[in-house]
Amino acid sequence: MLLTLREATKDTNMMRDEEDLAAKVRAAVEAQRAVVQAMHSASTPDWAHLDLSMGQLKALVALATAGEMNVSELAEWLKTSKPSASILVDRLVHLGYVERMEDPDDRRRTLVMLSATGRELVARLQRSGGEQMEGWMAQLSPEDLAALTQGLRALAAVVSREVAGGNAGDGG
């Protein structure tokens, strides 16, 4: 009888631990969502005045990340058709964010790259989010900042392991 009682207590404690972990995970996810919503609200002015579609913005980010490429490569990067990518490029050229240039290695190819205006726009959008985040984090107590850093590093390690193992997105 005593052994059975011990086993029952152990099972009950394990269930409480699992419920406690699930509650902590839910609380962390809710906190992360609140941060994302606040960040989105705070950054809205930077993005709201742009006369760009999401596809055009993605094209700018792709060019800022990968550098010059031809329209076919951009279409692959964006996972869209070549005609759709070509339309995006035409609009971005018209707006002055992108330039076309003959490929010096193959005159039959045309390369697409960010113009100075496009580089400035992408840098401004990236900078504003990073500067805001630094400002918010600077307002945390040293203890909270250390705890946040520790938690983010731990989460980054889990994500890295899952991505390296090919398990990203399946929960384990």
N, CA, C and O atoms as a DFTB+ gen file, in Angstrom:
688 C
 N C O
     1  1       0.812      -1.203       0.000
     2  2       0.000       0.000       0.000
     3  2       0.853       1.265       0.000
     4  3       0.533       2.233      -0.690
     5  1       1.931       1.258       0.767
     6  2       2.803       2.416       0.837
     7  2       3.464       2.680      -0.509
     8  3       3.571       3.837      -0.917
     9  1       3.905       1.654      -1.200
    10  2       4.516       1.794      -2.509
    11  2       3.531       2.404      -3.498
    12  3       3.909       3.258      -4.300
    13  1       2.302       1.983      -3.451
    14  2       1.281       2.505      -4.339
    15  2       1.028       3.982      -4.053
    16  3       0.850       4.773      -4.978
    17  1       1.012       4.353      -2.778
    18  2       0.823       5.736      -2.399
    19  2       1.982       6.589      -2.897
    20  3       1.767       7.698      -3.385
    21  1       3.218       6.081      -2.779
    22  2       4.389       6.802      -3.290
    23  2       4.294       7.005      -4.797
    24  3       4.560       8.091      -5.311
    25  1       3.908       5.936      -5.495
    26  2       3.766       6.042      -6.953
    27  2       2.697       7.055      -7.332
    28  3       2.876       7.835      -8.268
    29  1       1.587       7.043      -6.607
    30  2       0.503       7.983      -6.889
    31  2       0.960       9.415      -6.638
    32  3       0.642      10.317      -7.414
    33  1       1.701       9.623      -5.561
    34  2       2.223      10.958      -5.248
    35  2       3.200      11.405      -6.323
    36  3       3.179      12.557      -6.755
    37  1       4.064      10.477      -6.753
    38  2       5.035      10.793      -7.809
    39  2       4.310      11.165      -9.105
    40  3       4.677      12.136      -9.766
    41  1       3.283      10.392      -9.467
    42  2       2.510      10.686     -10.679
    43  2       1.812      12.044     -10.570
    44  3       1.777      12.808     -11.535
    45  1       1.262      12.339      -9.402
    46  2       0.586      13.615      -9.181
    47  2       1.580      14.769      -9.298
    48  3       1.289      15.789      -9.923
    49  1       2.744      14.600      -8.695
    50  2       3.778      15.643      -8.781
    51  2       4.238      15.856     -10.213
    52  3       4.452      16.995     -10.626
    53  1       4.393      14.778     -10.982
    54  2       4.791      14.904     -12.388
    55  2       3.716      15.648     -13.184
    56  3       4.034      16.483     -14.031
    57  1       2.457      15.347     -12.912
    58  2       1.372      16.030     -13.618
    59  2       1.373      17.516     -13.265
    60  3       1.173      18.362     -14.136
    61  1       1.599      17.835     -11.987
    62  2       1.665      19.244     -11.581
    63  2       2.825      19.951     -12.275
    64  3       2.682      21.085     -12.731
    65  1       3.985      19.271     -12.354
    66  2       5.150      19.860     -13.017
    67  2       4.855      20.129     -14.493
    68  3       5.223      21.180     -15.018
    69  1       4.189      19.176     -15.167
    70  2       3.842      19.349     -16.577
    71  2       2.845      20.490     -16.761
    72  3       2.967      21.276     -17.700
    73  1       1.855      20.583     -15.866
    74  2       0.882      21.669     -15.934
    75  2       1.554      23.007     -15.670
    76  3       1.240      24.006     -16.318
    77  1       2.483      23.023     -14.714
    78  2       3.224      24.244     -14.393
    79  2       4.067      24.680     -15.595
    80  3       4.107      25.865     -15.925
    81  1       4.735      23.734     -16.246
    82  2       5.535      24.052     -17.426
    83  2       4.651      24.591     -18.547
    84  3       4.998      25.580     -19.193
    85  1       3.513      23.946     -18.777
    86  2       2.604      24.404     -19.834
    87  2       2.109      25.817     -19.540
    88  3       2.000      26.638     -20.451
    89  1       1.808      26.106     -18.267
    90  2       1.360      27.455     -17.899
    91  2       2.478      28.469     -18.116
    92  3       2.218      29.580     -18.577
    93  1       3.710      28.108     -17.794
    94  2       4.846      29.005     -17.989
    95  2       5.096      29.252     -19.473
    96  3       5.413      30.373     -19.871
    97  1       4.955      28.217     -20.289
    98  2       5.129      28.375     -21.738
    99  2       4.055      29.308     -22.282
   100  3       4.352      30.203     -23.073
   101  1       2.797      29.101     -21.857
   102  2       1.707      29.988     -22.308
   103  2       1.977      31.437     -21.901
   104  3       1.762      32.354     -22.694
   105  1       2.448      31.645     -20.673
   106  2       2.740      32.999     -20.199
   107  2       3.868      33.634     -21.022
   108  3       3.803      34.815     -21.362
   109  1       4.896      32.850     -21.340
   110  2       6.009      33.374     -22.139
   111  2       5.548      33.735     -23.549
   112  3       5.936      34.774     -24.084
   113  1       4.728      32.885     -24.146
   114  2       4.217      33.152     -25.497
   115  2       3.331      34.392     -25.487
   116  3       3.407      35.211     -26.403
   117  1       2.492      34.540     -24.466
   118  2       1.651      35.732     -24.358
   119  2       2.498      36.991     -24.210
   120  3       2.189      38.018     -24.813
   121  1       3.558      36.922     -23.417
   122  2       4.449      38.075     -23.244
   123  2       5.144      38.415     -24.555
   124  3       5.279      39.587     -24.907
   125  1       5.586      37.381     -25.281
   126  2       6.243      37.610     -26.573
   127  2       5.277      38.258     -27.549
   128  3       5.664      39.169     -28.281
   129  1       4.032      37.811     -27.575
   130  2       3.022      38.418     -28.453
   131  2       2.784      39.878     -28.099
   132  3       2.634      40.720     -28.985
   133  1       2.749      40.180     -26.799
   134  2       2.543      41.563     -26.368
   135  2       3.700      42.443     -26.835
   136  3       3.484      43.579     -27.258
   137  1       4.923      41.925     -26.763
   138  2       6.090      42.685     -27.228
   139  2       5.994      42.916     -28.736
   140  3       6.230      44.027     -29.210
   141  1       5.650      41.880     -29.485
   142  2       5.539      42.006     -30.946
   143  2       4.459      43.024     -31.314
   144  3       4.655      43.844     -32.211
   145  1       3.318      42.970     -30.619
   146  2       2.245      43.931     -30.897
   147  2       2.698      45.358     -30.592
   148  3       2.429      46.277     -31.365
   149  1       3.386      45.539     -29.464
   150  2       3.866      46.867     -29.106
   151  2       4.891      47.361     -30.121
   152  3       4.874      48.528     -30.510
   153  1       5.775      46.474     -30.543
   154  2       6.787      46.849     -31.537
   155  2       6.121      47.221     -32.849
   156  3       6.514      48.188     -33.502
   157  1       5.121      46.457     -33.231
   158  2       4.406      46.739     -34.473
   159  2       3.732      48.110     -34.390
   160  3       3.807      48.906     -35.327
   161  1       3.079      48.375     -33.271
   162  2       2.413      49.666     -33.094
   163  2       3.419      50.810     -33.114
   164  3       3.165      51.862     -33.699
   165  1       4.558      50.594     -32.470
   166  2       5.570      51.646     -32.397
   167  2       6.231      51.905     -33.738
   168  3       6.656      53.029     -34.008
   169  1       6.327      50.879     -34.589
   170  2       7.011      51.052     -35.866
   171  2       6.061      51.427     -36.992
   172  3       6.513      51.722     -38.099
   173  1       4.780      51.425     -36.744
   174  2       3.810      51.732     -37.788
   175  2       4.108      53.032     -38.524
   176  3       3.991      53.056     -39.749
   177  1       4.487      54.118     -37.845
   178  2       4.751      55.350     -38.600
   179  2       5.841      55.188     -39.663
   180  3       5.730      55.782     -40.736
   181  1       6.873      54.414     -39.403
   182  2       7.932      54.219     -40.388
   183  2       7.420      53.504     -41.635
   184  3       7.849      53.810     -42.748
   185  1       6.520      52.567     -41.455
   186  2       6.055      51.760     -42.575
   187  2       4.785      52.314     -43.204
   188  3       4.529      52.091     -44.387
   189  1       3.995      53.030     -42.425
   190  2       2.664      53.436     -42.882
   191  2       2.705      54.393     -44.059
   192  3       1.788      54.398     -44.880
   193  1       3.748      55.201     -44.157
   194  2       3.801      56.208     -45.209
   195  2       4.437      55.711     -46.498
   196  3       4.552      56.461     -47.468
   197  1       4.842      54.469     -46.510
   198  2       5.455      53.924     -47.725
   199  2       4.377      53.548     -48.727
   200  3       3.364      52.943     -48.377
   201  1       4.612      53.912     -49.969
   202  2       3.693      53.539     -51.035
   203  2       4.234      52.276     -51.702
   204  3       4.495      52.251     -52.905
   205  1       4.397      51.225     -50.888
   206  2       4.955      49.972     -51.378
   207  2       4.058      48.810     -50.983
   208  3       3.495      48.788     -49.888
   209  1       3.933      47.854     -51.879
   210  2       3.220      46.622     -51.541
   211  2       4.153      45.745     -50.716
   212  3       5.354      46.007     -50.635
   213  1       3.605      44.720     -50.116
   214  2       4.434      43.791     -49.350
   215  2       5.454      43.123     -50.264
   216  3       6.598      42.919     -49.859
   217  1       5.066      42.783     -51.474
   218  2       5.998      42.173     -52.426
   219  2       7.149      43.103     -52.770
   220  3       8.297      42.668     -52.864
   221  1       6.847      44.376     -52.958
   222  2       7.903      45.351     -53.263
   223  2       8.846      45.511     -52.078
   224  3      10.060      45.608     -52.253
   225  1       8.295      45.537     -50.890
   226  2       9.131      45.645     -49.694
   227  2      10.015      44.408     -49.546
   228  3      11.194      44.518     -49.208
   229  1       9.446      43.238     -49.798
   230  2      10.237      41.999     -49.739
   231  2      11.356      42.026     -50.779
   232  3      12.466      41.566     -50.512
   233  1      11.068      42.557     -51.948
   234  2      12.094      42.651     -52.990
   235  2      13.234      43.564     -52.538
   236  3      14.404      43.255     -52.761
   237  1      12.893      44.683     -51.903
   238  2      13.937      45.585     -51.386
   239  2      14.800      44.890     -50.346
   240  3      16.026      45.006     -50.362
   241  1      14.150      44.166     -49.443
   242  2      14.898      43.451     -48.400
   243  2      15.764      42.353     -49.028
   244  3      16.899      42.141     -48.601
   245  1      15.241      41.662     -50.029
   246  2      16.021      40.624     -50.707
   247  2      17.268      41.218     -51.354
   248  3      18.361      40.665     -51.233
   249  1      17.101      42.333     -52.035
   250  2      18.241      42.984     -52.685
   251  2      19.226      43.531     -51.657
   252  3      20.435      43.505     -51.883
   253  1      18.721      44.021     -50.537
   254  2      19.601      44.516     -49.478
   255  2      20.377      43.361     -48.848
   256  3      21.527      43.534     -48.445
   257  1      19.760      42.199     -48.763
   258  2      20.379      41.034     -48.136
   259  2      21.347      40.325     -49.077
   260  3      22.477      40.015     -48.699
   261  1      20.898      40.070     -50.303
   262  2      21.684      39.255     -51.231
   263  2      22.534      40.071     -52.192
   264  3      23.457      39.537     -52.808
   265  1      22.237      41.344     -52.326
   266  2      22.974      42.160     -53.284
   267  2      22.360      42.049     -54.668
   268  3      21.238      41.570     -54.834
   269  1      23.115      42.500     -55.653
   270  2      22.576      42.526     -57.017
   271  2      22.267      41.123     -57.509
   272  3      22.953      40.161     -57.166
   273  1      21.221      41.027     -58.320
   274  2      20.811      39.758     -58.922
   275  2      19.961      40.060     -60.140
   276  3      19.505      41.189     -60.320
   277  1      19.746      39.057     -60.973
   278  2      18.858      39.274     -62.106
   279  2      17.414      38.995     -61.684
   280  3      17.170      38.510     -60.579
   281  1      16.477      39.295     -62.550
   282  2      15.064      39.165     -62.198
   283  2      14.701      37.718     -61.894
   284  3      13.902      37.461     -60.993
   285  1      15.273      36.769     -62.626
   286  2      14.990      35.354     -62.351
   287  2      15.444      34.958     -60.955
   288  3      14.738      34.240     -60.246
   289  1      16.619      35.423     -60.563
   290  2      17.130      35.119     -59.222
   291  2      16.252      35.771     -58.157
   292  3      15.991      35.174     -57.113
   293  1      15.800      36.984     -58.420
   294  2      14.911      37.664     -57.483
   295  2      13.591      36.904     -57.364
   296  3      13.055      36.748     -56.266
   297  1      13.078      36.439     -58.480
   298  2      11.838      35.655     -58.464
   299  2      12.009      34.392     -57.619
   300  3      11.126      34.037     -56.838
   301  1      13.145      33.720     -57.779
   302  2      13.423      32.537     -56.947
   303  2      13.482      32.907     -55.479
   304  3      12.893      32.229     -54.637
   305  1      14.190      33.979     -55.173
   306  2      14.351      34.437     -53.790
   307  2      12.984      34.710     -53.153
   308  3      12.738      34.359     -51.999
   309  1      12.100      35.346     -53.937
   310  2      10.778      35.725     -53.439
   311  2       9.751      34.612     -53.575
   312  3       8.623      34.742     -53.101
   313  1      10.138      33.517     -54.223
   314  2       9.239      32.389     -54.471
   315  2       7.992      32.855     -55.238
   316  3       6.852      32.584     -54.860
   317  1       8.272      33.566     -56.328
   318  2       7.201      34.073     -57.183
   319  2       7.593      33.834     -58.636
   320  3       8.683      33.332     -58.909
   321  1       6.728      34.184     -59.553
   322  2       7.028      33.985     -60.976
   323  2       7.951      35.098     -61.476
   324  3       8.051      36.168     -60.875
   325  1       8.618      34.814     -62.588
   326  2       9.488      35.828     -63.191
   327  2       8.683      37.058     -63.633
   328  3       9.132      38.181     -63.406
   329  1       7.497      36.881     -64.264
   330  2       6.719      38.072     -64.628
   331  2       6.326      38.923     -63.414
   332  3       6.343      40.152     -63.487
   333  1       5.973      38.275     -62.305
   334  2       5.621      39.031     -61.096
   335  2       6.824      39.793     -60.567
   336  3       6.709      40.953     -60.173
   337  1       7.979      39.138     -60.559
   338  2       9.198      39.810     -60.096
   339  2       9.546      40.971     -61.015
   340  3       9.994      42.019     -60.551
   341  1       9.343      40.791     -62.308
   342  2       9.637      41.850     -63.268
   343  2       8.748      43.069     -63.027
   344  3       9.212      44.206     -63.111
   345  1       7.478      42.832     -62.729
   346  2       6.552      43.931     -62.429
   347  2       6.992      44.655     -61.153
   348  3       6.966      45.884     -61.093
   349  1       7.396      43.892     -60.136
   350  2       7.895      44.497     -58.896
   351  2       9.094      45.394     -59.183
   352  3       9.176      46.520     -58.694
   353  1      10.018      44.877     -59.981
   354  2      11.227      45.639     -60.311
   355  2      10.858      46.911     -61.072
   356  3      11.377      47.987     -60.775
   357  1       9.962      46.787     -62.054
   358  2       9.550      47.976     -62.815
   359  2       9.024      49.066     -61.888
   360  3       9.395      50.232     -62.022
   361  1       8.172      48.693     -60.961
   362  2       7.595      49.669     -60.035
   363  2       8.684      50.279     -59.138
   364  3       8.689      51.485     -58.893
   365  1       9.596      49.441     -58.656
   366  2      10.664      49.934     -57.776
   367  2      11.637      50.833     -58.530
   368  3      12.164      51.788     -57.959
   369  1      11.880      50.542     -59.800
   370  2      12.717      51.425     -60.626
   371  2      12.010      52.766     -60.789
   372  3      12.626      53.823     -60.647
   373  1      10.705      52.714     -61.089
   374  2       9.912      53.936     -61.254
   375  2       9.940      54.800     -59.987
   376  3       9.980      56.027     -60.068
   377  1       9.918      54.147     -58.817
   378  2       9.938      54.875     -57.543
   379  2      11.346      55.337     -57.146
   380  3      11.510      56.119     -56.209
   381  1      12.359      54.842     -57.869
   382  2      13.722      55.263     -57.585
   383  2      14.446      54.444     -56.531
   384  3      15.528      54.830     -56.089
   385  1      13.869      53.314     -56.119
   386  2      14.492      52.483     -55.095
   387  2      15.442      51.430     -55.663
   388  3      16.292      50.899     -54.949
   389  1      15.290      51.135     -56.953
   390  2      16.062      50.064     -57.597
   391  2      16.600      50.576     -58.924
   392  3      15.988      51.425     -59.571
   393  1      17.744      50.052     -59.317
   394  2      18.345      50.379     -60.616
   395  2      18.612      49.085     -61.379
   396  3      18.844      48.028     -60.793
   397  1      18.573      49.202     -62.695
   398  2      18.980      48.095     -63.563
   399  2      20.356      48.419     -64.126
   400  3      20.688      49.579     -64.372
   401  1      21.161      47.351     -64.326
   402  2      22.496      47.544     -64.870
   403  2      22.856      46.322     -65.721
   404  3      22.517      45.190     -65.376
   405  1      23.520      46.561     -66.795
   406  2      23.987      45.469     -67.643
   407  2      25.035      44.666     -66.867
   408  3      25.920      45.241     -66.233
   409  1      24.928      43.335     -66.921
   410  2      25.904      42.468     -66.255
   411  2      27.242      42.603     -66.974
   412  3      27.318      42.316     -68.169
   413  1      28.298      43.031     -66.286
   414  2      29.589      43.213     -66.955
   415  2      30.176      41.905     -67.492
   416  3      31.009      41.927     -68.398
   417  1      29.744      40.759     -66.936
   418  2      30.249      39.459     -67.381
   419  2      29.437      38.856     -68.520
   420  3      29.919      37.971     -69.227
   421  1      28.209      39.330     -68.698
   422  2      27.333      38.785     -69.740
   423  2      26.354      39.885     -70.146
   424  3      25.372      40.141     -69.450
   425  1      26.626      40.517     -71.256
   426  2      25.832      41.667     -71.691
   427  2      24.380      41.318     -71.975
   428  3      23.542      42.213     -72.076
   429  1      24.067      40.038     -72.105
   430  2      22.678      39.635     -72.354
   431  2      21.839      39.675     -71.068
   432  3      20.609      39.682     -71.127
   433  1      22.497      39.700     -69.930
   434  2      21.805      39.706     -68.626
   435  2      21.727      41.120     -68.061
   436  3      22.635      41.934     -68.227
   437  1      20.617      41.380     -67.395
   438  2      20.444      42.655     -66.693
   439  2      20.377      42.365     -65.205
   440  3      19.626      41.499     -64.757
   441  1      21.165      43.095     -64.458
   442  2      21.161      42.951     -63.004
   443  2      20.278      44.022     -62.380
   444  3      20.103      45.108     -62.933
   445  1      19.732      43.697     -61.230
   446  2      18.898      44.605     -60.465
   447  2      19.596      44.833     -59.134
   448  3      20.087      43.889     -58.515
   449  1      19.639      46.088     -58.694
   450  2      20.278      46.402     -57.411
   451  2      19.572      47.575     -56.764
   452  3      18.858      48.326     -57.429
   453  1      19.772      47.730     -55.470
   454  2      19.215      48.889     -54.784
   455  2      19.918      50.149     -55.254
   456  3      21.131      50.154     -55.467
   457  1      19.159      51.200     -55.409
   458  2      19.748      52.521     -55.667
   459  2      20.178      53.089     -54.310
   460  3      19.928      52.483     -53.268
   461  1      20.815      54.235     -54.335
   462  2      21.190      54.885     -53.076
   463  2      19.944      55.163     -52.234
   464  3      19.967      55.003     -51.014
   465  1      18.864      55.576     -52.885
   466  2      17.604      55.850     -52.179
   467  2      17.048      54.570     -51.555
   468  3      16.562      54.586     -50.424
   469  1      17.122      53.471     -52.292
   470  2      16.651      52.183     -51.774
   471  2      17.473      51.714     -50.584
   472  3      16.928      51.219     -49.598
   473  1      18.805      51.874     -50.683
   474  2      19.677      51.490     -49.551
   475  2      19.362      52.327     -48.320
   476  3      19.308      51.809     -47.204
   477  1      19.153      53.623     -48.527
   478  2      18.817      54.512     -47.402
   479  2      17.491      54.112     -46.762
   480  3      17.372      54.094     -45.537
   481  1      16.491      53.791     -47.591
   482  2      15.183      53.395     -47.060
   483  2      15.298      52.127     -46.220
   484  3      14.815      52.084     -45.088
   485  1      15.933      51.100     -46.767
   486  2      16.060      49.833     -46.031
   487  2      16.856      50.046     -44.740
   488  3      16.485      49.520     -43.690
   489  1      17.940      50.809     -44.813
   490  2      18.750      51.076     -43.617
   491  2      17.937      51.818     -42.564
   492  3      18.035      51.510     -41.376
   493  1      17.136      52.791     -42.987
   494  2      16.323      53.559     -42.042
   495  2      15.296      52.670     -41.357
   496  3      15.092      52.768     -40.147
   497  1      14.647      51.801     -42.132
   498  2      13.639      50.913     -41.553
   499  2      14.274      49.916     -40.589
   500  3      13.723      49.650     -39.520
   501  1      15.418      49.367     -40.954
   502  2      16.103      48.424     -40.074
   503  2      16.615      49.130     -38.824
   504  3      16.488      48.611     -37.715
   505  1      17.182      50.296     -39.003
   506  2      17.766      51.046     -37.891
   507  2      16.699      51.453     -36.883
   508  3      16.911      51.352     -35.675
   509  1      15.559      51.911     -37.375
   510  2      14.545      52.413     -36.450
   511  2      14.071      51.321     -35.509
   512  3      13.871      51.578     -34.322
   513  1      13.887      50.106     -36.011
   514  2      13.468      49.001     -35.143
   515  2      14.542      48.635     -34.137
   516  3      14.240      48.399     -32.968
   517  1      15.784      48.585     -34.574
   518  2      16.882      48.239     -33.676
   519  2      17.113      49.288     -32.612
   520  3      17.365      48.960     -31.452
   521  1      17.029      50.549     -33.002
   522  2      17.226      51.640     -32.038
   523  2      16.108      51.648     -31.006
   524  3      16.353      51.883     -29.822
   525  1      14.883      51.391     -31.450
   526  2      13.776      51.339     -30.501
   527  2      13.986      50.209     -29.504
   528  3      13.803      50.395     -28.301
   529  1      14.372      49.033     -30.005
   530  2      14.572      47.881     -29.128
   531  2      15.674      48.180     -28.113
   532  3      15.527      47.857     -26.934
   533  1      16.767      48.788     -28.548
   534  2      17.845      49.150     -27.626
   535  2      17.343      50.124     -26.562
   536  3      17.687      49.996     -25.387
   537  1      16.539      51.088     -26.969
   538  2      15.993      52.050     -26.016
   539  2      15.105      51.395     -24.977
   540  3      15.172      51.719     -23.792
   541  1      14.268      50.463     -25.436
   542  2      13.392      49.773     -24.491
   543  2      14.199      48.902     -23.535
   544  3      13.941      48.880     -22.331
   545  1      15.180      48.184     -24.083
   546  2      15.984      47.318     -23.221
   547  2      16.813      48.118     -22.225
   548  3      17.063      47.651     -21.114
   549  1      17.234      49.301     -22.605
   550  2      18.025      50.145     -21.697
   551  2      17.203      50.575     -20.487
   552  3      17.764      50.966     -19.463
   553  1      15.882      50.505     -20.598
   554  2      15.023      50.886     -19.486
   555  2      14.797      49.761     -18.484
   556  3      14.228      49.987     -17.416
   557  1      15.239      48.547     -18.820
   558  2      15.091      47.416     -17.903
   559  2      16.105      47.525     -16.776
   560  3      17.166      48.131     -16.928
   561  1      15.761      46.929     -15.648
   562  2      16.734      46.859     -14.561
   563  2      17.856      45.921     -15.013
   564  3      17.642      45.080     -15.886
   565  1      19.034      46.057     -14.433
   566  2      20.131      45.150     -14.803
   567  2      19.761      43.673     -14.612
   568  3      20.167      42.818     -15.399
   569  1      18.999      43.390     -13.578
   570  2      18.592      42.003     -13.315
   571  2      17.641      41.491     -14.399
   572  3      17.794      40.374     -14.894
   573  1      16.653      42.323     -14.762
   574  2      15.705      41.920     -15.806
   575  2      16.396      41.769     -17.155
   576  3      16.091      40.851     -17.917
   577  1      17.325      42.671     -17.446
   578  2      18.056      42.588     -18.704
   579  2      18.901      41.311     -18.748
   580  3      18.968      40.650     -19.784
   581  1      19.536      40.967     -17.647
   582  2      20.330      39.732     -17.596
   583  2      19.432      38.506     -17.774
   584  3      19.790      37.565     -18.482
   585  1      18.259      38.523     -17.123
   586  2      17.330      37.395     -17.254
   587  2      16.810      37.276     -18.685
   588  3      16.712      36.174     -19.225
   589  1      16.478      38.412     -19.295
   590  2      16.014      38.410     -20.675
   591  2      17.093      37.869     -21.601
   592  3      16.818      37.039     -22.467
   593  1      18.313      38.339     -21.419
   594  2      19.432      37.885     -22.249
   595  2      19.637      36.385     -22.098
   596  3      19.832      35.680     -23.089
   597  1      19.595      35.902     -20.881
   598  2      19.760      34.464     -20.633
   599  2      18.645      33.674     -21.317
   600  3      18.903      32.651     -21.952
   601  1      17.415      34.147     -21.187
   602  2      16.291      33.451     -21.809
   603  2      16.359      33.458     -23.326
   604  3      16.087      32.444     -23.968
   605  1      16.722      34.598     -23.903
   606  2      16.825      34.678     -25.364
   607  2      17.949      33.795     -25.893
   608  3      17.810      33.166     -26.942
   609  1      19.059      33.751     -25.167
   610  2      20.162      32.869     -25.581
   611  2      19.738      31.403     -25.510
   612  3      20.070      30.613     -26.393
   613  1      19.015      31.050     -24.474
   614  2      18.536      29.674     -24.352
   615  2      17.576      29.329     -25.483
   616  3      17.661      28.248     -26.066
   617  1      16.663      30.245     -25.794
   618  2      15.722      30.018     -26.895
   619  2      16.457      29.925     -28.227
   620  3      16.141      29.065     -29.049
   621  1      17.431      30.799     -28.447
   622  2      18.216      30.752     -29.685
   623  2      18.938      29.412     -29.817
   624  3      19.041      28.876     -30.921
   625  1      19.434      28.869     -28.714
   626  2      20.120      27.575     -28.759
   627  2      19.154      26.452     -29.143
   628  3      19.513      25.576     -29.929
   629  1      17.934      26.468     -28.598
   630  2      16.932      25.460     -28.946
   631  2      16.581      25.561     -30.428
   632  3      16.536      24.553     -31.134
   633  1      16.335      26.777     -30.890
   634  2      15.981      26.983     -32.301
   635  2      17.121      26.519     -33.200
   636  3      16.878      25.855     -34.207
   637  1      18.353      26.856     -32.855
   638  2      19.517      26.449     -33.656
   639  2      19.626      24.930     -33.735
   640  3      19.892      24.373     -34.800
   641  1      19.420      24.270     -32.604
   642  2      19.480      22.792     -32.604
   643  2      18.403      22.219     -33.491
   644  3      18.662      21.298     -34.265
   645  1      17.191      22.751     -33.393
   646  2      16.093      22.229     -34.214
   647  2      16.310      22.481     -35.690
   648  3      16.054      21.606     -36.517
   649  1      16.784      23.682     -36.028
   650  2      17.043      24.002     -37.433
   651  2      18.154      23.094     -37.962
   652  3      18.046      22.554     -39.062
   653  1      19.216      22.928     -37.182
   654  2      20.329      22.071     -37.607
   655  2      19.877      20.619     -37.759
   656  3      20.383      19.895     -38.616
   657  1      18.930      20.198     -36.930
   658  2      18.434      18.823     -36.997
   659  2      17.291      18.636     -37.972
   660  3      16.788      17.524     -38.135
   661  1      16.876      19.713     -38.623
   662  2      15.788      19.606     -39.602
   663  2      14.417      19.506     -38.975
   664  3      13.472      19.070     -39.631
   665  1      14.283      19.904     -37.701
   666  2      12.997      19.782     -37.012
   667  2      12.297      21.108     -36.836
   668  3      11.332      21.181     -36.075
   669  1      12.732      22.156     -37.499
   670  2      12.153      23.488     -37.293
   671  2      10.662      23.456     -37.579
   672  3      10.221      22.972     -38.622
   673  1       9.895      23.980     -36.635
   674  2       8.465      24.124     -36.845
   675  2       7.621      22.933     -36.465
   676  3       6.395      23.035     -36.474
   677  1       8.243      21.770     -36.121
   678  2       7.403      20.621     -35.788
   679  2       7.276      20.388     -34.292
   680  3       6.652      19.420     -33.857
   681  1       7.879      21.290     -33.497
   682  2       7.716      21.212     -32.058
   683  2       8.595      20.189     -31.397
   684  3       8.444      19.967     -30.196
   685  1       9.513      19.542     -32.106
   686  2      10.420      18.625     -31.439
   687  2      10.835      17.602     -32.347
   688  3      11.609      16.721     -31.974
